Amino acid sequence: MPILEHLRTNELDPDTEAWFIGVLEVIERLDAAAYVELMAPDVEIVMDAGGTTLRGRDAVRAGLAAAWSGLESLVHDEVNIYGSGDRFVHESVTHVVTEDGQRIDTRTCVWIDRDDDGRILAARVY
């Protein structure tokens, strides 16, 4: 379950905030198949400043399944969410535990665009 006690937000409407918390919960289950169901068919995910880009649901599903395969758990400690229902950015500290018990805490910032149907159209993860 995402940690929200430190969260700061601005104009994000309650429906978008609830939708986004649901997205975080899917990610935290490490369920790549369920996650891509929340995305537009032509989704584009940029995974880092180096430009690793995944285009389309199949590529995202395969890429995330591979990236998450060695993880035991992943939890978002949300810090900031700013923007509107169709374009927003969230910043969190991501707590990861690998299958071999290693604990990794990383500060992440993700810019998210949604399409007219409310699906993830693009995300840029830094």
URNORHU-V520626 format. One line per field, one symbol per residue. psi: psi as a letter, one per 20 degrees, with the letter a starting at -180 (. if undefined). burial: + if it has 16 or more other ideal C-beta (glycine too) atoms within 10 Angstrom, else -. Layout:
psi = ???
burial = ???
//
This chain:
psi = pqpjhjpprdjpqhggggghhhghhggiilnhghghijqqhkqppoirhijopppqggggggghgghihjqgrpppnpgqopbahiprqqprppoqprhjjppppppqpppppqahjjqohqpop.
burial = -+----+-+--+---++--++-++-+++-+-+--++-+++--+++++------+-++--++-++---+-----++++++-+-+----+-+++-+++-------------+-+++-----+++++--
//
